[in-house]
């Protein structure tokens, strides 16, 4: 009996060592290919172009004045601010500069001053997500109160209307994103003015206050109240939909990891992430987040290298028998809607990963 147990434990330890060495081997290949080098020219160009676009939109607001054409400007502003946040995301992941301090300040300027969001709030939340994507009790992105992402979250509806809405939450997910822009700003403001620890709190408060104050002051100074409110509604609503439509395909509807499961880094990041096909147009529209598998494996990799590393990662996963998921954008949205509806009906999670259960039982 003891010999059998020892042999089993040995096999488990050997498997764990092989899994750890898997990512080490892949990382060495990627490093040797020069895909972890910085791309300063690419990022400075994007920063200058986005700064110019924002300045042009501010000028358009002033020149157009009392006209409903301002709503077209609001829509354009939502898209440009989405691109701004993708650039801030890259800086927060240390993709732009070798210096952590330079990346921090780039994030503060881009997120807080340009977009009016809190870099500190986002970094804390997003870091937890990257550490344990889709793990129940650890990933904040699957613990949102308004939506039930797994059978343990969200609580039970107290009314018939609540139950009816919960059963159809998949269909309501994208309409609810119209409120996401307001929610993102509000979450950041609560954080920087709250009692929790915030690095460079004074800078964050100053940048967000200047950005939001100047933005609201400009809109209400140039437009009558009704048009100004419509402008803000279009900009914030489309910005929220844009952000949600880009981030939702990455993990929603992928395997959920039990609270106490232990998975090696390579499989944790690959099995819980989904890529989106679509070429260079999709690269631009999604800010490189269409390469979600590669981004989770190498979060500090410069965005232009994600396209180049993808074939290497796909081939490596095929060698190791690790499932690599890739769909179109429309297919991913359909998966998200169906998954949320099933969870809303309290159905057993159809996306549960057999590997996570095997690893859990082998502990």
N, C-alpha and C positions, 0 to 999 in steps of 0.2 A: 504493500500500500504506500509506504514512504517512498519507495523507488519510483512508483508511478507518479506520485505527487511532485517529486523532484524533477522528473522528466518533463512534466507539464509546465512547471514553473520555469524551467530552462528554455522551453520552446517559446513561452510568452516573453521572456527577457530577450531572447534572440530576435523575435519578431519586432519588439519595441526598438532594439538597436538598429535593425535594418531600416525601420521607418524613419528614425532620426537621421540616419546617414543618407536617406533618399534626398532630403532637401539640401543637405550639405553638398552632395554631388551636383545637384541641379544648380545651386548657387555658384559653385566653382565654374561650371560651364558658362553661366551667364556673365560672371566677372571676367573670364578669359576672353569672351566675345566683345568686351568693351562696352557692355550695355548698361553699366552703372555710372558711366561718366556724366558730367554735368552738361547742360545745353543752354549756356548763358544767352547766346544770340537768339535762340527761339523764345525764351521767356522775356527778355527785354523787348523784343519785337511785339509780343502779345501785350505787354504792359503798356507800351506806347500807343498801340492801335486802340486798345480799350479805353485808355485815357482820352484819346482823340474822339472816339465815338461818344463817350459821355459828354464831353465838352460840346460836341455838335448837337446832341439832343437837348442840352440846356439852352443852347442858342435857338434851337427850333421852338422850344416852349415860349421863349421871350418873343420871337418874331411872329409866331402864329397867333398868339394872344387869345381873344374871345372867339374861338372857333371849335366846333366839335371835331375838327381834324386833330385836335390835341389827343383824342383817344388813340389815334394811330401812333402818335409819338409815345403814348403810355405803353402800348403793346411792344413797340420797338425797345423801349427802356427795360421792360421786363426781360426780354431776350438778352440784351446786353448785360444786365445785372446778373443773369444766370451765368454768362461767360465769365464775368468778374468773379463770381463765387467759385467757379471751377479753378480759376487761377489762384484764388485764396486757398482752396483745398490743396493744390499742389505745393504751395509754400508751407502750409501747415504740416505736410508730410515730408518736409525737408528735401523736396525735389529740386528746388531752384538753386540754392546756394550751398556751398560746403559748410558755411558757418551757421550754427543753430541760431545765433543771435540775429543774423541777417534774415533768416527765414521767419523768425518771430516778428520782426519789425515789418517785413513784407506782408505777413498775414494781418497784422494790425492795420496797416495802411489800406490794404485791399478790402478786407472784410469789414472793419469798423468804420473807416473814413469814407471809402468808396460805396459800400453797400449798406452801411448802417446796422450791421450784425455784430454779435459778440464773438470774437475769435476764441476767448477763454472758455465760454460756454460750449462752443462747438467742438473744440479740441478735446475737452474732457469727455464729452459724450461719444465722439467719434473714435477716440482711442480705445474706449471700452468695447465698442463694436468690433474694431479690428482685432482685438485680442481674442475674442470668443464670438465670432459671427454666428447668429442663429442659435446660441445656447440659451436655453430657458433659465431665467434668473440671473443672467450675466450680460446679455446683449440688450442695451436699452432700446434698440430699434424694434424689438418684438415685444416690448412691454408698454406700449402706448395705450392709454386708457380709452380713447375714443374708438379704437378698432381692436377686435379680438384676433390676434395673430396665431394663437395656439389655445388648446383646450383649458389651460390654467390661467389665462389672462383675461382681463376685462370684467370679471364678475358676471353675475346673471342679471338679465333685464328684470326690472321690477314691474313693468306694465306690459300690456298686450302690444301696445305700439312699439315699445322698446324691443320686444321679442320679434316683432315683424321686421323692424329695421335691422336688427342684428342678423336675422336670417338672410337678409339681402345686402349685407355690408359690402360685399364685393362690388356690386353695382354702384353703391354709394361712395366707394373709395375715391374715385377720381373727382366727382363733384365736390367732395369734402376738401380736396386739395386747393380749392378756391380760397379756403381760409388759412392755408398753410403759410402763406407769406406773412400774414399778421401774427400767426403763432410763432414763427421763427424770430421775428423782431421782439415779440413780447418775452419769449424765453430768454433771449440774450439780455434784455433790460432787467428782468428779474434777477438774473445771475450777477450782473455787474453792480447792481444797487443792493444786492442781498448781503447776507452775513457770511456766506461761504468764502473760502479762500479763492482769490483771483489774482493771478500774477499780472503786474502792471495795471491794477484796477484804475488808477487815476488816468492813465493814458486811454484805456478803453472807454471810460466815462466821457472824457473830453472828446474823443474822436466820434463816438456815437451821438453825443449831444450836438456837436457841430454839424454832423451829416444830416441828422433828422431835422434839426431846427432850420438849417438852410434849405433843405428840400421842401419842407412844409411851408416855410415862409415864401419861397419862390412860387410854388403852385398857387397859394391863396392870394399872392400879390398880383399875379398875372391873370388869373381866371376868376370869374364869379363863383360863388360858393357851390352852386349845383354842379357846374362843370368841373370844379376842383375835386369835389367828392367823387364824381364819376371817373376822373383821371386816376385818382388814388385807387379806386376800386378795380379798375382795369389793370393797372400796373401791379398791384399786390396780388390780385387774383391770378393773373397769368403767370406771374413769377412763381407763385406757390404750385400751380399745376406743372409748370416746367420743371421745377426742382423735384417734385414728387414723381413725375413721369419718367425722369432720368434715374432716380435712385431706387424706385420700387422694383424694376426688373432684376436688380442685382442679386437679391437674396429672397424676396418674398416668394413663397411656394417651393423653396428649396428645403432639403432635409432640416429638421429641427433636432438639436442636440440635447439629450436629457441633462438635467442639472449636474449629475455626478459622473458623466461620461468623460473619459480621457482619450484624446485623439492626438496623434502626432501633428506637427505644424502643417506639413504638406497636405495631408488629407483633410484637416480641419478647414483650411482655406480653399481648397479646390472643390471639395464635395458640397460646400455650403454656398458656393458662388456660381453665378450664371453670366456668361458673356452674351453680347448682342451683336449679330452680324450686320453689315451694312456699308463697309468700305469707309473711305475718307470723309464722306458726308456725315456718316454716323459718328466718326471720330470727333468731328467738329461739334455736332449737335449735342453729344453726350460728354464732351470735355475729356475724352479718353476713358471714361468710366464704363464704356462698352467692353473694355478689356478688364473686367472685374476680377477674374481669376488671377491674371498676371499682376494686377494692382495689389491684390491681397497678399500675394507671395512676395512681392518686392515693392512695398509701399513708398520707398524713397527713390524709386526709379523715375527718371524724367519721362514725362508723358510721351514724347516722340518715340521713345524706345519700346513702348508697350506693343506697338504693332510688330516690331521686329522680333521681340522675344516670344510672341505668341506661338509660332510654329515649333520653337524649341520646347516650350512648356507642353504643348499638345503631344508632341512625340514622346517626351519623357513620361507623361502620364500614361500613354498607351503602353510603353515598355513596362511600367509598374502595375498595370491593370487598374488604374485609378480613373473613375468616371469623370470625363470632362464635358461640361454642359454648355451648349451654345445654341441660341435660337434667334429668330428675327424679333424685332421690337414688338410687332403686333402679337406674335405668339407669346412673348413674355407677358404682355399685358393681359392676355386671355388666361394664362396660368395664374396670375395674381388674382384676378376676379374670381375664378373658379375655386381657388384655394380659400380665399376669404369667405366665400359663401358657404363652403363646406364646414369651415371652422365655426362660422356663425350659427350653423344648424347643429353644432355640438357633435358633428361626426368625428369619428376617429381620424386622426391626421393621416391622410393617404400619402404624405410625403416623408413619413418616418424613414430614417435611413437604417437599413439592416446592419451596416458596418458599425454604426454607433452602438447598436444593441449588442453586437458581438463583442466589441471592445469593452463594453460595460460589464458583461457577464464574465469576461476573461480576467478581470481584475483580481 
